[in-house]
Amino acid sequence: MFVRLPCGGVGVDSDTIWNEVHSSSAARLAVGSVVELVFKVATRELKNGFAVVRPPGHHAEESTPMGFCYFNSVAIAAKLLQQRLNVNKILIVDWCVFLKGTHRVCNICDSLSDLRTFTTATAPSKRSTTDPNVLYLSIHRYDDGNFFPGSGAPDEVGSGPGVGFNVNVAFTGGLDPPMGDAEYLAAFRSVVMPIANEFAPDIVLVSSGFDAVEGHPPPLGGYTLTSKCFGYLTRQLMTLAGGRVVLALEGGHDLTAICDASEACVAALLGQEKVLETHSKYWRSVHRYSPRLGLSLLEAKRGDSEEAEAVSAMASLSVANTNAMDQRPEEEPMEEEEPL
């Protein structure tokens, strides 16, 4: 089960380290937090939510941890929703740039206490893709199977009663040019939202990875989505299931990108855009910030910096002009011409 990593440490696969002291408790705490939040939203105790957890979970399969993930938090939450709350139809959306293992996870623990002794079958059966009550929609980079993990083709549609309930929006063509906001918005408009509306879920779970955000090098994504695009996608999903939407933080290797995209998603969940739009007409203090709501942290800071530089430049220009006026030599009197 364990392998020796290049760094000399112990891992569960070639890139996922295992710490004997902390990994087990951290992984169980993460999945437990996601499940608790999902239950609160499903029972209407909360309207929606965003679980900021580490380690992530969506690469983990039924019997195989991988890709920095140990337990597939969203898949476990979906299974427990069915078992404990009899939730009928569950939509899982995953917009991480890599294909995930969620669609293959099965035989998940029957209770939260089982996580202490979590074991699974050796050969994964395909729970999500054979269950017509769980619709799995993934948007990811595929490149004809040449991008990690090599699976997730459009024709992988599920099996048995679940045929058609595994939907892979698999981008191909590499990074020439890289996919961006336009491609993801088109995918949502033409595939994700029409299918989701027809499915009519009772709750929406989002494996919210942000490695498609601009700033990730090619091996870790290479796409150029903006942070505010994910805020827009979140608002689209909030039109489903009476707004019962739960996001769980998954992938992302650039801290700034993760922060900016998370902020955009949380702003959408809180409905801050509507508040600012409404009250900017009445309050000057709100009006000042309303145009910047859709900006990332870096863009907002850049705007503040440029504004401060402009003010400083204008001030220095004004001072320079004043000094120039003060230092201008007195005009010499014109010589009087002798009278003729």
Number of C-alpha atoms within 10 A of each C-alpha: 7 12 16 14 16 10 7 8 12 18 19 21 18 15 15 19 21 19 13 9 8 9 14 15 12 16 22 19 16 22 27 19 18 24 23 14 20 30 20 16 19 22 12 11 10 14 16 23 21 19 20 16 19 17 21 27 31 33 27 23 23 27 19 20 20 22 22 23 24 28 29 25 28 27 30 24 24 24 25 21 20 15 13 11 12 10 18 14 20 23 24 26 22 26 25 25 26 28 26 27 23 27 28 20 27 23 16 23 18 14 12 16 11 11 19 11 8 14 13 16 11 9 10 15 14 19 22 25 28 23 19 22 19 25 26 26 22 26 23 24 33 25 17 16 14 12 20 17 15 14 19 28 20 15 11 15 17 23 17 11 12 19 15 17 25 27 25 24 22 22 21 17 12 17 14 6 10 19 21 17 18 11 13 21 16 11 16 19 14 11 15 22 17 12 16 21 13 8 18 16 21 17 25 28 24 24 27 28 24 29 27 31 29 20 19 18 13 11 8 18 26 22 23 18 23 22 27 23 20 27 21 16 19 22 18 16 23 19 13 20 19 15 18 25 28 30 28 29 24 28 27 22 17 16 11 17 24 21 16 22 26 23 19 26 25 18 18 21 23 13 12 15 15 12 12 18 14 14 14 17 10 9 11 11 10 16 16 11 12 19 14 13 16 19 16 20 19 12 13 16 12 12 14 12 12 12 12 12 12 12 12 12 12 12 12 12 12 12 12 12 12 11 11 11 10 9 9 8 8 6 6 6 6 6 6 6 6 5 4 3
